[in-house]
Amino acid sequence: MKRSEAEPAIHHLVHQWAAAAGVEVGAPDQPSFSAFKRWADQQGYSSYFVFRSTMGATDDAERWFDQELRQAWRN
């Protein structure tokens, strides 16, 4: 998987997970990236977390997760 392919997919999956988990975008609570990643793995999307990255694929995915849920202030 290329990073350029994984990024839009993860952005999309964050919103699917948030809707299923009842997480509101921009809510003051801190959504769990690890819960999101477990959900994605269980849904068969683990390949989206395997790509080359200077920071590491998981770190990039967590940053995208935070951006989508307007939690980027945590980074």
C-alpha positions as CSV (number, residue, x, y, z in Angstrom):
1,M,0.0,0.0,0.0
2,K,1.3,3.5,-0.8
3,R,0.9,6.3,1.7
4,S,-1.0,8.3,-0.9
5,E,-3.5,5.5,-1.2
6,A,-3.8,4.9,2.6
7,E,-4.4,8.5,3.6
8,P,-7.7,9.1,2.0
9,A,-8.9,5.7,3.0
10,I,-8.1,6.2,6.6
11,H,-9.7,9.7,6.6
12,H,-12.9,8.0,5.3
13,L,-12.7,5.1,7.8
14,V,-12.4,7.5,10.7
15,H,-15.8,8.9,9.9
16,Q,-17.3,5.4,9.5
17,W,-15.9,4.4,12.9
18,A,-17.0,7.6,14.5
19,A,-20.6,7.1,13.3
20,A,-20.6,3.4,14.5
21,A,-19.1,4.3,17.8
22,G,-21.2,7.4,18.5
23,V,-18.2,9.7,18.5
24,E,-18.9,13.3,17.6
25,V,-16.4,15.2,15.5
26,G,-14.9,18.0,17.5
27,A,-16.2,16.7,20.8
28,P,-14.2,17.8,23.9
29,D,-13.6,14.1,24.9
30,Q,-10.6,12.3,23.4
31,P,-11.6,9.6,21.0
32,S,-9.4,6.4,21.2
33,F,-7.1,5.9,18.2
34,S,-6.4,2.3,19.5
35,A,-10.1,1.6,19.5
36,F,-10.4,2.9,15.9
37,K,-7.4,0.8,14.8
38,R,-8.8,-2.3,16.4
39,W,-12.2,-1.7,14.7
40,A,-10.4,-1.2,11.3
41,D,-8.4,-4.4,11.8
42,Q,-11.6,-6.3,12.6
43,Q,-13.3,-4.9,9.6
44,G,-10.5,-6.2,7.3
45,Y,-8.8,-2.8,6.8
46,S,-5.5,-3.6,8.4
47,S,-3.6,-3.2,5.0
48,Y,-4.3,0.6,5.2
49,F,-2.0,0.8,8.1
50,V,1.0,-0.7,6.3
51,F,2.9,1.7,4.2
52,R,6.3,3.4,4.1
53,S,6.6,6.5,6.2
54,T,9.4,8.5,7.8
55,M,7.4,8.9,11.1
56,G,5.9,5.4,10.9
57,A,2.6,4.3,9.4
58,T,0.8,4.1,12.7
59,D,2.0,7.6,13.7
60,D,0.7,9.0,10.4
61,A,-2.6,7.2,10.8
62,E,-3.0,8.6,14.3
63,R,-2.3,12.1,13.1
64,W,-4.9,11.7,10.3
65,F,-7.4,10.3,12.9
66,D,-6.8,13.4,15.1
67,Q,-7.2,15.8,12.1
68,E,-10.5,14.2,11.1
69,L,-11.9,14.3,14.6
70,R,-10.6,17.9,15.1
71,Q,-8.3,16.6,17.9
72,A,-5.0,17.8,16.3
73,W,-4.4,20.0,19.3
74,R,-3.3,16.8,21.1
75,N,-0.2,16.5,18.9
